[in-house]
Structures are given as C-alpha cells and as structure tokens.
Amino acid sequence: MLTRKQLDLLEFIHKRMQRDGVPPSFDEMKEALDLRSKSGIHRLITALEERGFIRRLAHRARAIEIVKLPEALEARGFRPVVIDGDRPETPAPSGAMDVTPVHALELPVMGRIAAGTPIEAISEVSHTVAVPGSMLSGRGRHYALEVKGDSMIEAGINDGDVVVIREQTTAENGEIVVALVEGHEATLKRFRRKGEMIALEAANPAYETRILRSDQVKVQGRLVGLIRSY
C-alpha cells in the first residue's frame, strides 16, 4: 500500500518518462510535490524502490526504471515504460508486470545535435535507426539525432546517445527541444519563454543558460525518447 505522496511521485515520474523519455530531476520532483527539500524526495524514492515499484540503475545520473504500477494507476490506463537499452540483465522482482513487445519503426537519423559546444544545423539523413513504436508521441513526423556533448547530462542525456524528436514548432516551458539559433546553429536544451526572451537551459552546471530574443530561436522539435547503446 502506497501513501498519497508515494503514489503522486510515481505517477509524476511515469508521466515525465512518457513525455520526455527520461526521468525528471530531483528538483522537478520536489517542485511537483510541493516539498521543501530534496531529502523528502530521497525518502519517497527509497520507499518506492523497497516496495518494488521502481529500480535505480547504478553509476548513471537520474537513472530510474519503473518496474510496475499499483492498481490505482493501472486503473487510469497507465502502463510501465521501459526505454530500450536500460533493462538490467538481472530478473525483475516478483510481481513485476510484463511489457508487451512493440514493432520497431525505422526513423531517419539527421546527424548530430549539440548538447554542449554549438555545431552547425543538421538537415541531411545520415542513416536510420530502429525505434519502438511505443516511444513515438502523437501523429507528427519523428526523426532521430545523435547527441554530441555533455550539457544535458543531468537530464540523463549523455554524449553519444540517440534522441527521438517529434517535429513541432512550439514548446511548453520546461520541455527539452531541438532549437535552431539564428538560423544556423542547432542545439538540444530545455526551453523557457520569459516575455519576449527565450532561455535555453543546459542540464549541467558547467554550462550557462543562454538568453536570446524570440526571433533568434526557432523550435524544430521536442524530445520524446532516448536510445542508448552499451
């Protein structure tokens, strides 16, 4: 039996993994649950792990896997999300739900996207990659990009990862997007609009947030999934 806060946190993590393909940060969890400190989130995460609902993967930032969901969330239509490449080789705990396999779809890989030092915009297909159909969000066109750099490492996005992007020209505050800066520089950052200005936030304290005029930034897509090879 989960407490209200434990259930709320599990639902929030699950929704964010469905939306972004990566778990939320502890700061985002704290804000979502209206807690005063991250120590409360640590206690809730530990409780969920002890009860077999989540698994923390060692030696990786923000690496959380949802193993199963309680009946209260299943009744709302939620199902566990497991990102390909994140499954440990050890068996899942007793009572964990089976994840039904889905057909893979081929997406074009449009080259590399900067998550660090800026690189030129990419527009040509270099190859394709197989992506689980469950990772695709909505009916829009999707494409993939290889990440170059470490500026989004605290969002669970590492150098060399392949990100799955849904093509769109708008974004909500807090979403991770592909942004085209001044017509020639493509970058992967968290999007924030502040009046007529746009902030492109890194998820690594070594990188500063970039503040640009709205006419200098064009959203080209939103992150919906992530693929990692080992």
Secondary structure, 3 states (H helix, E strand, C coil): CCCHHHHHHHHHHHHHHHHHCCCCCHHHHHHHCCCCCHHHHHHHHHHHHHCCCEEECCCCCCCEEECCCCHHHHCCCCCCCCCCCCCCCCCCCCCCCCCCCCCEEEEEEEEEEECCCCEECCCCCCEEEEEEHHHCCCCCCEEEEEEECCCCHHHCCCCCCEEEEECCCCCCCCCEEEEEECCCEEEEEEEEEECCEEEEECCCCCCCCEEEEHHHEEEEEEEEEEECCC
